[in-house]
Amino acid sequence: MELRVTKYGEPILRKKGKEVAVFDKELDNFASDMVDTMREAEGIGLAAQQVGRAIQMCVIELIPVNGGDEFNHKYDGSFVPLDLIMPLVVINPKIIPLSELETPYEEGCLSFPDIHGEVFRPDHIKVEFQDLQGHLHTMECEGLLSKCFQHEYDHLHGVLYIDRMKKSELAPLQMEINRLKRVTKQNIKKKKG
């Protein structure tokens, strides 16, 4: 079932998610709905806050095109083709940077339609997380997959990609961001009224 994607200006996007403690059918159904929503919106990641719940859970689906593996990764210490593990349901993640090098990537966000900007993030990371059964996993990755994990991890802590942009990158987008926030707040008032 497709869920409504929250937009910038909705308070839920600034809420830090609570740790998930119960791994049950309800969580499984919610994860399935999140994957459906992400795919319908043609995204590569989606955090629970983006569909109205402040919990430590996100979904990621990023598969290299043409069978290539331009997203270097190890899943639980081994190379596993991404198409065998995607979509990933990531619960209670912790990120450990493995390099000091930060590289830029032009990021977008389903909660900020058509607004893109360059964000610098560590290129090589390790993610520790639980799956839908509560089992622990690790993912070591670089490139776009690394950036995607970090973007969604930020969402789970109430941090948005615009918070990570340099002022010079953010300035030309500010009018569009303010307009989005204004429209979102008007829509919230209409629903309450």
N, C-alpha and C positions, 0 to 999 in steps of 0.2 A: 504494500500500500504506500502510495506516495504521500509524504508529509510536506507541510508548508515550511519553506526556508525563511528563517528570520532575516531581517534586513538591518543594516546599520542604523542605530537610533533606538533599537529595542534593548531594554536593560539586560535581558538574559545573556547577550553577547559579552557583557562585562563581568559575568558571574563566574567565579572559580567553581569547577565541578567537584562534587563530592565523590570520594572513592567508591567504587562499586564493591559491595560485599556479598550480594546475593546473585548467584549465577543460575537463573531459572528460565522457564519457557517464555516468560514475559520479556526478559532481556533478549532472548533469542529472536523473538518476534520484532522487538524494537530494532535490533541490528539489521534484520531483513528489510524492514521499512526504510532504514537509513540507506542501505545499499540501493534499494529501488529509487529512492529520492536522488541520491548522488548520480546514478546512471541517467535518470530522466533529465536532470539538469546539466548533464554532460560534464560533470566535475570529476576530479581525481581524488578528492578527499572531502570528508564531511564530519564535523564535530557535533556532538549531542546538543551543545548550546545553539547550533544553527537550526535545530528543529525543536527548540523549546524546552530542553531538559539540561539542567546543570549537573551532569555527571561526568566522570573521567572515562569517556568512551568516544572513539572516532572510528571511521571506516576509511580505508584507502584502497584504491584500485588503479594501479599504474602498470601497464604491460607494454614492454618495448614493441615497437613496430618492426615488421619484417623479420621477426625472430631474433633480432639482435639483443644484446644485453648492455645497453649504454648506461644502466643504473647498477653499477657494481654493488653486490650485496652478498651477505652470508646470513642464512636463516638457521638459527640454532647451531652455528659453527660450520655449516656446510653450504655449498652452492645448491640451491633448489630453484629450478625454473619458476619465474614469477607467475606464469599462468597456472601453476599447480597450487599456489598459496593465495592468489588474489581472488576475490576481494579479501583483504585483511580486516578483521575486527580487532581493534587495539583497545585494551582496557587497562586502566591504571598505569599508563606508561611513565617511564623515567628515561630521560635522555642524557647521555654522557658524550660530550664532544671528544673526538679522537684526534682532532687536528686544530691548531690555532688559526690556520688559514681560513679566512671567510671570503666567500666568493659571491658575486651578485647574481640575482636571477629576477626576471620580471614576473612578479606574482599578481594573481588575481584572486578573487574570492566570491563564492556564490552569494554571500551576504552583501557584496558590493558590486552589483551588476555593471559590467563594462568599465570598471575602474581598475587600472593596472599600474604598478609601480615597482621600481627596483628595490630589492631588499637584500642586504648582505647577511649571510648566515654561515656557520661552520659547514664545510663541505663533507667532512667525514665524521659520522656519528655512530653510536651504539644505542639501541633502544631496548629497554627491558619492559615487557608488558605481559598481560594475561590474555588468554583467549576466552571464548564463550563458556568453556567448561571450568575456567579458573586456572588452567595450566600455564606455567611460566614459559616464556620464549624470549629469545634475543634476536635482534636484527641489526647487523652491521651494514651500513650502506653509505653511498656517496651519490653525488649528482642530484638529479631531480627527485629521486626517491627520498634522499636525505632532506631536501628542502620541503617536500610534502609532509613528511613526519613532523618537522619542526613547526611548520605552519599550523597543522592541526593540534599539536601539543600546546602551542600558544593559546589557541581557542579554548582549550580545556582549562586554562588558567586566566581567562578573561582578557587576554592580550590579543590585539589585532595587528595584522600586517602593516597597517598604516602607522602604528606605534613604533615600528622598527625602521621605517623609511627615514632617510636623511632629510633634513628640512628643505634642502634644495630640490629634492625629488617630490616631496609632499606639496610644496607651495603651488605648483601649477594645477594640482588636482583638488586643492582645497575648496574651490567654488562648487565643483561637482559633488564632493563629499558632503558639504554643508547642505546642498540641495537634496541629496538622498536622505539625510537625517531629518530635514524639515518635512519631506513627503511622508516618511515613515511615522513621524510623530503625529502628523495630521490623520493618517490612517488609523493610528491607535486611538485617537480622540473620537473618530467616527464610530469605531467599534464599541467604545464605551458609552457614547452618547446615543 
